[in-house]
Amino acid sequence: MKNIRVAAASLNQTPLDLKGNVERILSVIEKAYSLNVNILCLPELCLTSFECEDAFFSNKLHEKSLEYVNKIHEAIKQFKNLFCVSVGLPVVINNCLYNASVFLSSESYTKYFILKQNLATEGNYYESRWFKPWIQNQVLKDQNILGGDYKNIFGDFIINVAGIKIGFEICQDAWSVDRPANSLSKNGVDIILNPSASHFSFNKHNTRKQLVVDSSRAFGCTYVYSNMLGYNNGIIFDGDCIIAQSGKLLSRSNILSFDNYSLITAVVDIQKTKTQQLMTGSFKQEHTKEVFNIYGSFKKVEIKDYDNKINFIDIDKYEQFTDALCLGLYDYNRKSHSNGYVISLSGGADSAACSCLVDLMCKKAKLNIKENLTTIYQATNNSSETTKNAAKKLSEFIGNTHYEINVDKIKDLYTLNIENIINKKLDWVQNDIALQNIQARVRSPSAWMLANINNQIFICTSNRSEAAVGYCTIGGDDQGGISLLSGIDKPFILQWLNHLYKEHNYLGLEDIIKQRPTAELRPGNQQLDEEELAPYNVLNEIELAAMRDKKFPKDVLLTIISEFPQYTKDQLKEWTRKFFKLFIKNQWKRNRMATGFHLDDENLDPRSGLRWPVLCGNLEEFLKEMDEVI
């Protein structure tokens, strides 16, 4: 029996904050060493943070990164016992930039840089913009890019530490057909480390766990998976860390934590994986990879109460939504050095959902809601007592700072000024859109002003269903520093509010959930969103078929006919036609959306989801094809 203690850690890092990032790296290293960890895996690009964007091209970033690698290495060389850690960072070799993980040991002056072979380029990832993929089995030796007397090694190889063979897959490597683990296992590795930056999306944690457990079984090894944590540039990293051996889950962290880092450990019997390889008839040894040795011996370990713990608690989609956006709000607030949020609380579902999320974030982070959330209800003569009272009731239940004002005089002043210069009286027959939009636009300056006064962030409340068809006003309800709901559809928001009300006793939502969605911008209070657009559940299915599944009008129509037998084909044709006309017309609005939160693969945000041309054909020939469906 040869027991060693392996560990994986998540880290909540900030782009370009190298000093702070390294302080957190050293903190988790010291914690791991205090727990007698032998090998620690830290996340992908954790030194710089994964979300540096085009700053990855900066020479100064590379220079400082290597300086800090030396600092981390010097720190662990002071340890009395053999200790190894992998740290993610970008490196430049021969004028090419690579995504690397450097393996550092307390017993070796050499730094071993393993380079990523498969880059993530789909969805919200654009790695190939910055990095080059490394070629399998290629190794560069004696590359002295860090200064000093000691040479370093770069490429794809195996590190033999005290008789234990260690290999790497870096994030996307494990999700690719030609994954490094195939070759690593044939070369007899005992442990595969996977430093990752894998974004949150609904239920992705289940797929990730299956990948790690199955990999440990298929490749006859211990598989150690670490992940980034926190929010940046529209992406939420959930901090999922997993350790498995020979098809058995040994240890797993909880996800979406507010902590700077989390650490899991497991004691593994290395002889067990060696025996498994011996007993596997399909195992065929190869000697295709170079092996570099680190000598010494690991301190003898025994299982402690902190080892082999599965702390993960699975939660449903509603709770995942809550936890993910609460982490996003918390991180955005602290990383922007702000004092909370401002919401234009209309008494409708979207602004209510945003207010509830800020409240729930404050509860999780133990922050004062009155200091961290300001809401304002801004009435016109088209606003109803129903929405005014609903907004007030919710804010009283939450306990935040709430204001009520009337913006009719401001709206009337704008209208009068325009009537005077065009010498024409505006009316609701000829000037419907203009008279609606001015009401939405006069509300945003007050909310912005409150945000400026309090050093708070103004939240845009538009949802994904509205973004798809441009059902929002530029300069009005699309305003804000962040767009909290732009990654989720309206039907889910309504369901989530009901979930909060019933399952979490959120009584302040009672009047909100009774209403049908309305903009309240026309006289008479008869303006219902679903009558202007389509039933939201139908609109959502049209959007998914068109944008997620890349279907054109006729195929979309055929899809939803079977989904909604309660509606006539003519109704479904009209709603499909309306969706496509509005979608292709309003990409310019989606391009102007405030930074959002990526939650699933249906995201329409052009920065982290769907890209679409601003100007394109009107699809008339494809829309006519729907007439063939009788």
Buried (B, 14 or more C-beta within 10 A) or exposed (E): EBBBBBBBBBBBBBBBBBEEBBEBBBBBBEBBBEBBBBBBBBBBBBBBBBBBBEBBBBEEBBEBBBEBBBEBBEBBBEBEBBBBBBBBBBBBBEEEBBBBBBBBBBBBEBBBBBBBBBBBEEBBBBBEEBBBBBEBBEBBEEBEBBEEEEBBBBBBBBBBBBEBBBBBBBBBBBBBEEBBBEBBBBBBBBBBBBBBBBBBBBEBBEEBBEBBBEBBBBBBBBBBBBBBBBBBBBBBBBBBBBBBBBBEBBBBBBBBBBEBBBBBBBBBBBEBBBEBBEEEEEBEEEEEBBBBEBEBEBEEBEEEEEBBBBEBEEBEBBBBBBBBBBBBBBBBBBBEEBBBBBBBBBBBBBBBBBBBBBBBBBEBBEBEBBBBBBBBBBBBEBBBEBBBEBBBBBBEBBBBBBBBEEBBEBBBEEBEEBEEEEEEEBEEEEBEEEBBBBBBBBBBEBBBEBBEEBEBBBBBBBBBBBBBBBBBBBBBBBBBBBBBBBBBBBBBBBBBBBBBBEEBEBEBBEBBBEBEBBBBBBEEBEBEBBEBBBBBBBBBBBBBBBBBEEBBBBBBBBBBBEBBEEBEEEBBBBBBBBBBBBBBBBBEBBEEBBBBBBBBBBBBBBBBBBEBEEEEEEBEEBBEBBEEBE
